[in-house]
């Protein structure tokens, strides 16, 4: 192997310029990634490098894996595009990981496909990096977030004007009859707050104002004063009346004016949202098998649903009630409830990249390593995905696998040990 030479620079990470190194073999240009110590991120020690291997065609039995770079685990909550924090989403991919994957396995102007867009992290990073995007998801909540991030308000003034227009349209509808609202939904809100929210929500939904809708969903429930509900958890909707009893915290159970909270949320959402390159983007709200993907796309970068580990319908139930998803379209992608369903989903994904991924294009799968003890599902989902890709996508070659542990703070429930790590599988089409 020749001496490594610099070929590309990754975006700044806390002030460090991180060059990507390429070896001489023509098929492994993306097989070296930077490895940075936590001290290096603070600028107190030198950056060190580590090879991620692998020569194309290496037998799976000889394929070596690597751990993710340390900076993938660093916090980016105060530096990432503020649209990433539009609303909470369980199990979402960190923006710094999505940015690295898009940068490494696609080029400016190319078409990046994400069939499981979730909270829209990959599509947003792809557009910020000048890629064209085609995304899809079966979840109504995911559809709202992804559409909002792909088409946000162009400015704060524009967003505020849109809020005024929606409020004007909603006024003639008058009061909302809360008797039509399920009791479990009413339990989260002061009656007057809920009436104001619903009247505005129906008008926003009728005019497909996804950015405004996503901002509203982002403040729907929490115990903080800037949110709309009684004291509740933020990620998964549970009332916290035991920790915050009404007789001790009466202010948390009083009427909360809707408009100022929504405007404050919009301002936070657009706080770090610089103009993005002019790119084409499209989104389809449908399960994978029903989406007509474009031919010849340059990269597929996605994170399939965690197999039998998360219940998106339950964990997003309050937001989904507001969205009122089509009953003919489940809010959970078929393929997460059992091994056989997961196998069918990955087979569909493999057939897609085999038929429509461009030559020399990349397929990157971020697979949650969910292991159920005491059952037949002891096989890791990443191994299942590898076997299926070898069987049904023979034109693709596995370049390497990167493993990333998931700290407790990134899981919806800390006591849930079902998903402890992720495997990033990187394939390239011959």
MARDO-302485 format. One record per residue: residue in three letters; x, y, z of N, C-alpha, C, O in turn. Coordinates in steps of 0.2 Angstrom, whole numbers, plus 5000, padded with zeros to 4 digits. Example, Ala and Ser with C-alpha at 12.3 -4.5 7.8 and 13.67 -1.06 7.14 Angstrom:
MARDO-302485
ALA506649725039506249785039506649845039507149835042 SER506449895035506849955036506450005039506750065040 
This chain:
MARDO-302485
UNK500449945000500050005000500450065000500950075004 UNK500350114996500650174996500550215002500150205006 UNK500950265002500850315008500150345007500050365002 UNK499850355013499150385012499250455010499750495012 UNK498750485007498750555005498050585006497550545006 UNK498050645007497450675009496950685003497250704998 UNK496350675003495850674998495250714999494950744994 UNK495050725005494450765007494450785014494750745018 UNK494150835016494050855023493350845025492850865022 UNK493250825031492650815034492450885037492850925038 UNK491850895039491650965042491950965049492150925052 UNK492051035051492351045058491951005063491351005063 UNK492350985068492050955074492350985080492950975081 UNK491951035083492251065088492951095087493351095091 UNK492951125081493551165079494151125076494651155074 UNK494051055076494551015073494451005066493850985064 UNK494951015061494850995054495050925053495650915055 UNK494650885051494850815051494850785044494350775041 UNK495450775041495550755034495450685034495550645039 UNK495150655028495050585027495550565023495850595018 UNK495850505025496450475021496150415017495750375019 UNK496550415011496350355006496950315005497550345004 UNK496850255004497450205002497450204995496950234991 UNK497950164992498050164985497550124981497350134975 UNK497250074984496750024981496150064979495850104983 UNK495950064973495450104970494750084973494250134972 UNK494650034976493950014978493850024986493350004989 UNK494350054989494250064996494450134998494750145004 UNK494250184994494350254996494050275002494250325005 UNK493450245004493150265010493250215016492850225021 UNK493750185016493950135021494450155026494650115030 UNK494550215027494950245032494550305035494350345031 UNK494450305041494050355044494450385050494850345053 UNK494350445052494650475058494450445064493850435065 UNK494950435069494750415076495050465080495650475080 UNK494650505084494850555088494750545095494150525097 UNK495250555100495050545107494650605109494650655106 UNK494350595115493950645118494350705120494150765119 UNK494950695121495450755123495550785116495650855116 UNK495650755111495750785105495250835103495350885100 UNK494650815104494050855103494050925106493850975104 UNK494450925112494450985116495151015114495251075117 UNK495550995109496151025107496751015112497151055111 UNK496650965116497250965121497750905119498150895123 UNK497550865114498050815112497950815104497550835101 UNK498450775101498450765094497950715092497750675095 UNK497650735086497250685082497650625080498150625078 UNK497350565082497650505079497250465075496650475075 UNK497450425070497150395065497050315066497550285068 UNK496550285063496550215064496150185057495650215055 UNK496450135054496150105048495550075050495450045055 UNK495050075045494450035046494449985041493949945040 UNK495049965037495049915033494549915027494249975028 UNK494349885023494449815021494449815013494149855010 UNK494849775011494849765003494249735001494049685004 UNK493949764995493349734992493449664991493949644988 UNK492949624993492949554991493249514997493249454996 UNK493449545002493649505008493149455011492549485012 UNK493249395011492749345014492449375021492849405025 UNK491849355022491549385028491849355034491849385039 UNK492149295034492449265039493149305041493349295047 UNK493349335036494049375038493849445039494349485040 UNK493249475038493049545038493149565045492849535050 UNK493549615046493649645053493249705054493049745049 UNK492949715060492549775061492949825065493449815067 UNK492649885065492949935069492449975074491849965072 UNK492650005079492250045083492150115080492650135076 UNK491650145081491550205079492050255081492350245087 UNK492150315078492550365080492250395087491650405087 UNK492750415091492450445098492050505097491550515101 UNK492150545092491750605091491050595089490650635090 UNK490850535087490150515086489750515092489150525092 UNK490150505098489750505104489750575108489450585113 UNK490050625105490050685108489350725107488950705102 UNK489250765111488550805111488650855105489150895105 UNK488050865101488050915096487450955097487250995092 UNK487150955103486450985104486551065103486051095102 UNK487151095104487151165104487551185097487651245097 UNK487651135093488051155087487651135081487751165075 UNK487251085081486951055075486351105073486151145077 UNK486151095067485551135064484951125069484851075071 UNK484651185071484151185076483551145074483151125078 UNK483451135067482951095065482951025067482350995067 UNK483550995069483550935071483150925078482950865080 UNK483050975081482750975088481951005087481751025092 UNK481750995082481051015080480550985085480051015088 UNK480650915086480150875091480550815092480950785088 UNK480450785098480750725100480550665096479950655094 UNK481050615095480850555091481250495094481850505095 UNK480950445096481350395099481750355095481550335089 UNK482350345097482850305093483150335087483450305082 UNK483150405087483350445081484150445080484450435085 UNK484350445074485050445073485350515075485050565073 UNK485950515078486250575079486450605073486650575068 UNK486450675073486550715067487250705065487450715059 UNK487750705069488450705068488650635064489050635060 UNK488250585066488350515062488050525055488350505050 UNK487450555055487150555048487550605044487650585038 UNK487850655046488250705042488850665040489050675034 UNK489250625044489850585042489650535036490050535032 UNK489050505037488950455032488750485026488950455020 UNK488350535026488150575019488850595016488850595010 UNK489250625020489850655017490350605014490650615009 UNK490350545018490850495016490550455010491050425006 UNK489950445009489650395004489250424999488850394995 UNK489250494998488950524992489350594991489750614995 UNK489150624985489450684983488950734982488350724981 UNK489150804982488750854981488350844974488650834969 UNK487650854974487250854968487050784967486650774962 UNK487250734970487050664969486350654973486150694977 UNK486050594971485350584974485450534980485650474979 UNK485250554986485250514992484550484994484150524994 UNK484450424995483850394996483850365004484250335006 UNK483250385007483150365014482450335015481950375015 UNK482350265014481750235014481350235021480750225022 UNK481750245027481550245034481750315037482150315041 UNK481450365035481750435036481650455044482050495046 UNK481150425047481050435054480950505056480550545053 UNK481350535060481350605062481650655056481650715057 UNK481850625051482150665045482850685046483050735043 UNK483250655050483950675052484350665045484750715044 UNK484350605042484750595036484550645030484950675027 UNK483850645029483650695023483850765025484150795020 UNK483850785031484050855032484750865031484950915028 UNK485150825034485950825033486150825026486550855024 UNK485750785022485950775015485750835011486150865007 UNK485250875013485050935009485550995012485751035007 UNK485750995018486251045020486951035017487251085016 UNK487050975015487650955012487650955004488150935001 UNK487050985001487050994994486850934990486950924984 UNK486550884994486350824990485550824989485250864992 UNK485350794983484650794982484350734986484750684987 UNK483750734988483450684993482850654990482350694988 UNK482750594991482150554991482050514997482450474998 UNK481450525001481350495007480650465008480250495004 UNK480650425012479950395013479950365020480450355023 UNK479250355023479150325029478450315030478050345027 UNK478250255034477550245034477250275040476650275041 UNK477650305044477350345050477050415049477450455046 UNK476550425051476250495051476650545054476750605052 UNK476950525060477350575064478050585060478250645060 UNK478350535058478950535054478850575048479250625046 UNK478250565044478050605038478050685040478350725036 UNK477750705045477650775047478350805049478550855046 UNK478750765052479450795054479850795048480250845047 UNK479850745044480350745038480150805033480550835031 UNK479450805032479250865027479350935030479550975027 UNK479350935037479451005040480251025039480351075038 UNK480650975040481350985039481650995032482051035031 UNK481250965028481450975021481151035018481451065013 UNK480651065021480351125019480151175025479551185026 UNK480651195028480551235034480351305032480351325026 UNK480051355036479951425035480651455033481151445035 UNK480551495028481151535025481451585030482051595029 UNK481051605034481251655039480751655045480251635045 UNK480951695050480551695056479951735055479451725057 UNK480051795051479451835049478951795045478351805046 UNK479151755040478751715036478351665041477751655040 UNK478651635045478351585050477851615054477251595055 UNK478051675057477551715061476951735057476351735059 UNK477051755051476451775046476051715045475451715045 UNK476351655044475951595043475551575049474951555048 UNK475751585055475351575061474751625061474251595063 UNK474851685059474351735059473751715054473251715056 UNK474051685048473551665043473151605046472551605045 UNK473451555049473151495051472651515057472051495057 UNK472851565061472351585067471751615064471251615066 UNK471851655059471351695055470851645052470251655053 UNK471051595049470651545046470251505051469751485050 UNK470651495057470351445062469751485066469351455069 UNK469751555066469251585070468551575069468151565074 UNK468351565063467651555061467351485064466751475064 UNK467851445065467651375068467351375075467051335077 UNK467551435078467251435085467551385090468051365089 UNK467151375095467351325100467351255098466951235094 UNK467851215101467851145100467551105105467551125111 UNK467151055103466751015108467250965111467350915107 UNK467450975117467950925120467650855121467950805123 UNK466950855121466650785122466850735116466750675117 UNK467050765111467250715105467950695106468250655102 UNK468350725111469050705112469050655117468750655123 UNK469450605116469550545121469750575128470150625128 UNK469550545133469650565140470350565141470650605145 UNK470750515139471450505140471850565137472350585140 UNK471650595132471950655129471750715133472150755134 UNK471150725135470950775139471350785145471450835148 UNK471550725148471850725154472550755154472750775160 UNK472850775148473450805148473450885148473950915149 UNK472850915147472850985146472251015150471750985151 UNK472351085151471851125153471351135148471551135142 UNK470751125149470151125144470251185139470151175133 UNK470351245142470451305137471051305133471051325127 UNK471651275136472251265131472051215126472251225120 UNK471751165128471651115123471151135117471251125111 UNK470651175119470151205114470551245109470451245103 UNK471051295112471451335107471851295103471951315097 UNK472151245105472651205102472251165096472551175090 UNK471751135097471351095092471051145087471151125081 UNK470851205089470551245084471151265079470951265073 UNK471651285081472251305077472551245073472651245067 UNK472551185077472851125073472451105067472751085062 UNK471751105068471351085062471451125056471451105051 UNK471551185057471651235052472351225049472451225043 UNK472851215053473551205050473551135046473951135041 UNK473251085049473251025045472851025039473050995034 UNK472351065038471951065032472351105027472251095021 UNK472851145029473251185024473951155023474351185020 UNK474051095026474751055025475351105027475851105024 UNK475251135033475751175036476251135040476151135046 UNK476651095037476951045041477551065046477551045051 UNK477851125044478351155048477951175055478251165060 UNK477451215054477051245060476751185064476851185070 UNK476551135060476251075064476851035068476651015074 UNK477451035065477950995069478151035075478351005080 UNK478151105074478351145080477851135085478051135091 UNK477251135084476651125089476751055092476651045098 UNK476851005088476950935091477550935096477650895100 UNK478050975094478650985098478551015105478950995110 UNK478051045106477851075113477251045116476951075120 UNK477050995113476350965115476350945122475850955126 UNK476850905125476850885132477550885135478050865132 UNK477650905141478250915145478050945152477450975152 UNK478450945157478250985163478551055163478351095167 UNK478951075158479151145158478651195156478151175153 UNK478651255159478151305157478051325150477551345148 UNK478551315146478551325139478151275135478051285129 UNK477851225138477551175134476751175136476551215140 UNK476351145133475651155133475251105138474751125140 UNK475551055140475151005144475251015151475651055153 UNK474850975155475050975162475750935163475950915158 UNK476050935169476650905170476650835167476250785169 UNK477150825162477150755158477850745156478250795155 UNK478050685154478650665151478750695144478150715141 UNK479350705142479350735135479350695129479050705124 UNK479750635130479850585124479250545124478950545118 UNK479050505129478450465129477950495133478050515139 UNK477250505131476850545135476550505141476150465141 UNK476750525147476550505153476450565158476850605159 UNK475850565161475750615166476250605172476350555174 UNK476450665175476950655181476550695187476850725190 UNK475950675188475550705193475850675200475750715205 UNK476150625201476450595207477050645209477150665215 UNK477450655204478050705206477850775206478150815210 UNK477350795203477150865203476350865204475950885200 UNK476150855211475450855212475150925212475550975213 UNK474550925210474250995209474251035215474251095214 UNK474151015221474051055227474751085228474751135232 UNK475351055226475951085227476251125221476651175222 UNK475951115215476151145209475551175205475451155200 UNK475151215208474551235205474651275198474251275194 UNK475251305198475451345192475551305186475451325180 UNK475751235187475851195182475151165179475151125174 UNK474651175182473951155180473451205178472851195177 UNK473751265177473351325175473351325168473651295164 UNK472851375165472851385158473451405155473851455158 UNK473651385149474251405146474151425139473951395135 UNK474251495138474051525132474551495126475151475127 UNK474151475121474451435116474951475111475451455110 UNK474751535109475051575104475851585106476251575102 UNK475951615112476651635114477051575114477651585113 UNK476851525116477251465117477451435110478051415109 UNK476951435105477151415098477651465095478051435092 UNK477551525096478051575093478751565096479251575092 UNK478751555102479451545105479751475102480351475101 UNK479351425101479551365099479851375091480351355090 UNK479451415087479651425081480351465081480751445077 UNK480451515085481051545086481651505087482151515085 UNK481551455092482051405094482251365088482751345086 UNK481651345084481751295078482251325073482551295069 UNK482151395072482551425067483151465069483451505065 UNK483351455075483951485078484551475075484951525073 UNK484651415073485351395069485051355063485151295062 UNK484851395058484551365052484751415046484351455044 UNK485451405044485651445039485351425032485151365032 UNK485451465027485151445021485551385018486151385019 UNK485151345015485351285012485451285005485151325002 UNK485951245002485951244995485351224991484851194994 UNK485251244985484651234981484651164979485151144974 UNK484251124981484251044980483551024979483051064981 UNK483450964976482850934975482650884980483150854982 UNK482050894983481850844988481150814987480750854985 UNK481050754989480350724988480250684994480750644996 UNK479650674996479450625002478850595000478350624997 UNK478850525002478250485001478050455007478450425011 UNK477350465009477150435016476850365014476250365012 UNK477250315014476950245013477450195015478050215016 UNK477250135016477750085018478250065012478050085007 UNK478750035014479250025009479049995003479250014997 UNK478649945003478449904998478049934993477949914987 UNK477749994995477250034991477550094988477250134984 UNK478150104989478550164987478850154980479250104979 UNK478750194975479050194969479750234969479650294968 UNK480250204970480850234971481150254964481050224959 UNK481550314964481850324957482450284955482750244960 UNK482550274949483050224947483750264946483750324945 UNK484250224948484950254947485150304952485550344951 UNK484850294958485050344964485750324966485950264965 UNK486150374969486850364970486950334977487550304978 UNK486550344982486750314988486050304992485550344991 UNK486050244996485450235000485750235007486150195009 UNK485550275011485850285018485150285023484750335022 UNK485150235027484550235031484650195037485150155038 UNK484150195042484150155048483450125048482950155050 UNK483450055047482850015047482550015054482950025059 UNK481950005055481650005062481949955066482049895063 UNK482049965072482349915077481849865078481249865079 UNK482049805077481649745077481349725084481749715088 UNK480749735084480349715091480649745097480649715102 UNK480949805096481249835102480849905104480949925110 UNK480549935099480249995101479549995098479349965093 UNK479050025102478350025100478150095098478050135103 UNK478250115092478150185090477450205091477350265092 UNK476950165090476250185091476150205098475750255099 UNK476350165102476250175109476650235112476350285115 UNK477250245110477750295113477550365110477850415112 UNK477250365104477050425101476250435101476050475097 UNK475950405105475150405105474850465105474350475102 UNK475050515109474750575110474850625103474350645101 UNK475450625101475550655094475150625089474950655084 UNK475150555089474850525083474050535084473750535079 UNK473750545090473050565090472950625087472450635083 UNK473350675088473250745084473350735077473050765073 UNK473850695074473950685067473350645064473250645058 UNK473050605068472450555065472650525059472450535053 UNK473150475059473450445053472950405050472450375053 UNK472950395043472550355039472550275042473050245043 UNK471950255044471950185047472150135042472350075044 UNK472150145036472450095031473250095030473450055027 UNK473550145034474250145034474550145041474450195044 UNK474750085043474950085050475550135051475950145047 UNK475550155057476150195059476750165061477250195062 UNK476750095060477350065061477550025055477149985053 UNK478150035052478349995046478249925047478649895052 UNK477949885043477949815044478649785044479049805039 UNK478849745048479549715048479849725055480449715055 UNK479549755060479849755066479649715072479949715077 UNK479049675071478749645076479049565077478949535082 UNK479349545072479549475072480149465067480249505063 UNK480549405068481049395064480849385057481149415052 UNK480349355056480049345049479849405045480049415040 UNK479549455049479349515046479949555045480049585039 UNK480449555049481149595048481449565042481749605038 UNK481449495041481749465035481449495029481749505024 UNK480749495029480449515023480549585021480649605015 UNK480649635026480749705025481449715022481549745018 UNK481949675025482649685023482749655016483149675012 UNK482349605014482349575007482049625002482349634997 UNK481549665004481349715000481849764999481949794993 UNK482149785004482749835004483249814999483549854995 UNK483449745000483949724996483849714989484249734984 UNK483149704987482949704980482949774977483149784971 UNK482849824981482849894979483549914977483549944972 UNK484049904981484649924980484949884974485349914970 UNK484749824974485049774968484749804961485149804956 UNK484149824961483849844955483949924953484049934947 UNK484049964958484050034957484550074959484650134958 UNK485050044963485650084965486150094959486250044956 UNK486350154958486850164953487450124954487650104959 UNK487850104948488450074949488950114953488950174952 UNK489350084957489850114961489450154967489850194970 UNK488850144967488450184973488550144979488750084979 UNK488350174985488450154991487750134994487250174993 UNK487750084998487150065002487350065010487850025011 UNK487150105014487350115021486750095025486250135025 UNK486750045029486250025034486450035041486950005043 UNK486050065045486250075052485750035056485150045056 UNK485949975058485549925061485549915068486149905071 UNK485049925072485049915079485149845081484749805078 UNK485649835085485749765087485249745093485449745099 UNK484649715091484149695096484249625097484149585093 UNK484349605103484349535105483849515110483849545116 UNK483449465109482949445114483149375117483249325113 UNK483249375123483449315126482949265127482349285128 UNK483149205127482649155128482149135123481649105124 UNK482349155117481949145111482349135105482949135105 UNK482049125099482449105093482749165090483049155085 UNK482649225093482849285090483549305093483749365093 UNK483949255095484649275097485149295092485649325093 UNK484949285086485349305080485249385080484749415080 UNK485849415079485849495079485549515072485649485067 UNK485149565072484849585066485349605061485249595055 UNK485949635063486449645058486749585054486849595048 UNK486749535057486949465054486449445049486549425044 UNK485749455051485249435047485249485041485149455035 UNK485349545042485449595036485949575031485949575025 UNK486549555034487149535030486949475026487149475020 UNK486649425029486549365025486049375019486149355014 UNK485549415021485049435015485349475010485249465004 UNK485749525012486149565006486549525002486549534996 UNK486949475005487349435001486949384996487149374991 UNK486349364999485949324995485549354989485549334983 UNK485249414990484849454986485149514982484849534978 UNK485649534985486049594982486749574980487249604983 UNK486849524975487449504974487949554971488549544971 UNK487649604968488149654965488449704970488849744968 UNK488249694976488549734981489049694985488949634986 UNK489549734987490049704991490149744998490149804998 UNK490149705003490249735010490949765011491449725010 UNK491049835012491649865013491849855020492449835021 UNK491449875024491649875031491049885036490549895034 UNK491149865042490649875047490849915053491449905056 UNK490549965055490650005061490149995066489549995065 UNK490449985072490049965078489950025083490550055084 UNK489350045085489250105089488850085095488250065094 UNK489150085101488750075107488250125108488350185107 UNK487650115111487150165112487150175120486950125123 UNK487250235122487250245129486550245132486050255128 UNK486450235138485750235141485350305140484750295139 UNK485750355139485450425138485050425132484550465131 UNK485250385127484950385120484350335120484050335114 UNK484250295125483650255125483050285128483150315133 UNK482450265126481850295128481750275136481550305140 UNK481950205137481850185144482550155146482850105143 UNK482850185151483550165153483550085155484050055154 UNK483050065158483049995160482949945154482949885155 UNK482749965148482649925143483349905139483649955136 UNK483549845140484249825137484149795131484649765128 UNK483649805127483549765121483949795115484249755112 UNK484149855115484549885110485149915114485049975117 UNK485749885113486349915116486849945111487249975113 UNK486749925105487249945100486949955093486449925092 UNK487349985089487149985082487749965078488249975080 UNK487549935072488049915067487949955061487349955058 UNK488449985058488350025052488749985047489349975046 UNK488249955042488549915037488549955030488149985028 UNK489149955028489349995022489449945016489949905016 UNK489049955011489049915005489249954999489050014999 UNK489549924993489649964987489449924981489649864981 UNK489149954977488949914971489549914966489849964965 UNK489549854963490149844958490049894952490549894947 
